[in-house]
Amino acid sequence: MSMTWLTRLVEWYPFLLLVGVWAFFMWMLTRKNSPAKQSLVEWRRHNDVLEKLFAQHDARLRKLEERGGR
């Protein structure tokens, strides 16, 4: 039984559609102003702020320990 090109296209259509949708979403996520990139930038900014706060907290704790004689 010989398969025509149309039959093969119909059989492969769902897979090709899935690959196309996946490629579209990957393209959307890698754009310059994508929500994923914006949230990553925001997460890094929050992380930097928290690191500064923890560093200040550690410095204050060391001063208190030096004063207390521990």
C-alpha positions as CSV (number, residue, x, y, z in Angstrom):
1,M,0.0,0.0,0.0
2,S,1.6,3.2,-1.1
3,M,1.1,6.3,1.0
4,T,0.7,9.6,-0.8
5,W,2.3,12.8,0.3
6,L,-1.2,14.1,1.5
7,T,-1.7,11.0,3.7
8,R,1.7,11.5,5.3
9,L,1.0,15.2,5.8
10,V,-2.3,14.4,7.5
11,E,-0.6,11.8,9.8
12,W,2.2,14.1,10.7
13,Y,0.1,17.2,11.1
14,P,-0.6,16.9,14.9
15,F,3.2,16.4,15.6
16,L,4.2,19.3,13.4
17,L,1.6,21.5,14.9
18,L,2.9,20.7,18.4
19,V,6.4,21.5,17.4
20,G,5.3,24.8,15.9
21,V,3.4,25.8,19.0
22,W,6.4,24.9,21.2
23,A,8.7,27.0,18.9
24,F,6.3,29.9,19.1
25,F,6.2,29.9,22.9
26,M,10.0,29.6,23.1
27,W,10.3,32.6,20.7
28,M,7.9,34.5,22.9
29,L,9.9,33.8,26.1
30,T,13.2,34.8,24.6
31,R,12.0,38.2,23.4
32,K,13.6,41.3,25.1
33,N,10.6,42.4,27.1
34,S,9.0,39.0,27.7
35,P,7.2,38.5,31.1
36,A,9.6,35.7,31.9
37,K,12.6,37.9,31.5
38,Q,11.0,40.8,33.4
39,S,10.2,38.5,36.3
40,L,13.8,37.2,36.3
41,V,15.1,40.8,36.5
42,E,12.7,41.6,39.3
43,W,13.7,38.4,41.2
44,R,17.4,39.3,40.9
45,R,16.7,42.9,42.1
46,H,14.8,41.5,45.2
47,N,17.6,39.1,45.8
48,D,20.2,41.9,45.8
49,V,18.1,43.9,48.3
50,L,17.7,40.9,50.6
51,E,21.5,40.2,50.5
52,K,22.1,43.8,51.6
53,L,19.6,43.5,54.4
54,F,21.2,40.3,55.6
55,A,24.7,41.8,55.5
56,Q,23.5,44.8,57.6
57,H,21.8,42.4,60.0
58,D,25.0,40.4,60.4
59,A,27.1,43.5,61.0
60,R,24.7,44.7,63.7
61,L,24.7,41.2,65.3
62,R,28.5,41.1,65.4
63,K,28.6,44.5,67.1
64,L,26.1,43.4,69.7
65,E,28.1,40.2,70.3
66,E,31.3,42.2,70.7
67,R,29.6,44.5,73.3
68,G,28.1,41.6,75.2
69,G,31.4,39.8,75.5
70,R,30.2,36.5,74.0
